[in-house]
């Protein structure tokens, strides 16, 4: 009989935490291997986490809406024949004896009184009523930092339905919110003063000194200048949105808020630059129309344009490997594998980016199967966390919605993203042996966004040109 700790699995190089959205099992439930225990959510995907063993769930380590870091224990499962579902025993910490027991005893007594007074005050402060839900973790942090209930109500929450998460309250404290020192109460002060008086009585008369009056340090020059600077350059507050009568207020979904943060972080991190190029894809349109029915009869799946574009991008990344990189501080990480993210729209309007791993090692048939599988499971919310992680470059098809071209935002920590515009029939000048003629051709635009910190205009443009050349030189006699 033993206990197994089910930890939050690693979900990719850029994901360090996830939100626990629901428990699928209760304490005391029997669990089979590979059976889902709880659901998590990141800014990219919602997923179930299965058990790695057979047994009985005996402890939940987190509550719904808590933020869990990768590697943290989320649940404890009892494995073996004799299962004990009682509460786990609390570990007793033994304090080693110090060399000066009398002084240590006084210090410990003073600290105990302070902590007791702080706990009593904090509990009283958090005894308010509200429509908002606060997890035990958030309440515990609030008690430790001396944040009152009214103050807690003012913190903006980024969790589901506006709930305050661990990161929200820690960021509030970091930015200058209340701390335990600032919230020291009268009972705490009295307890400390009493212990100091006792310590002074214990000291010998020869060593008793007059109480030292602590004086506040004189403000520095910068501190004196701060009010003047504040008056000269007042902080500009974000204008509040005016809500008129009849307007409908629609709360953002959890995934919507995470995506919004991911996009704004990307814009503030990377210096975005775009290059655009027009591509004649007439040969590709003709070839696909010729083979799509044969492919469907043979494979039982549709053949779209997407696997063709993915093949072109994979070949361009092999030709220009410095587009297959990421930035880590002052270093550039050149990726060995070519893992192409494929942005896909969800029914609720949100976006998800499943990743085609080792895309350069797949033939066209293999790419078509992987593309169809990822697209179907994206729409059905059936992707696994690992399938939306590890991308080294991303492709998004804005032409699906009729857009001619777009300026996509880079998917961090990558340095480039290619947008595919709509394929349109347009009159075009083409060169022939008899001279220039005007003909109807199928054309599209490629829009390449890249990180100008590490990718200059020459490389960004040459990469896009390589993709275009591969598409324009398509072999109409190719078999698939």
Protein Blocks (a to p, Z undefined) as FASTA:
>chain_A
ZZdddddddebjklcbdcdfbdfbdehiacdehiafbdcddfkbccddddfbdcddfbdf
bdehiacdehiafbdcdedjbdcfbdcddddddddddfblmlmmmmmmmmmmmmmmmmmm
mmmmmmcccfbdcdfklmmmmmmnopafklmmmpccfbehhiacfklmmmmmmnopacfk
lmpcfklmmmmmmmmmmmmmmpcfklpccddddddddddfklmmmmmmmmmmccdddddd
dddehiacddddfklmmmmmmmmmmmmmpccddddddddfklmmmmmmmmmmmmmmmnop
acdfklmmmmmmmmmmmmmmmlmccdehjaccddfbdcdddddddfkopacddddehkll
pcfklmmmmmmmmmmmmmnopacfklmgoiabdcddfklnopabdcdddddfbfbdcddd
dddddddddddfkbccddddddddddddddfklmcfklmmmmmmmmmmmmmmpcfkbcZZ
